[in-house]
């Protein structure tokens, strides 16, 4: 199982699976519930969400992105790190609502 790390805690993602890692993204001044920025994956512009905010732990200071494949499209999660294999306990973050929220789409975020 792939997991994302935030400090000394590990997280899985309900509704998505980690398919890649990245480090480059563009930051936005956003609300705490919206995307923190945008990145690209295989030519697609995707929203970046901060794992710290999603977990209720404040802003993530890490610099690695976990690219998640979901039924609603790809998204990125800013983390402290991504582990390809992990067998310990991990908290789950539901990413379904992030993908389904129309305000997180790139076209609407630019206007």
Secondary structure, DSSP 4 states (H G I P E B T S, - for coil): --EEEETTEEEEEETEEEEEEE---EE----TTS-SEEEEETTEEEEEEEHHHHTTS------EEEEEEETTEEEEEEESEEES---S--EEEE-HHHHH-GGGSHHHHH-
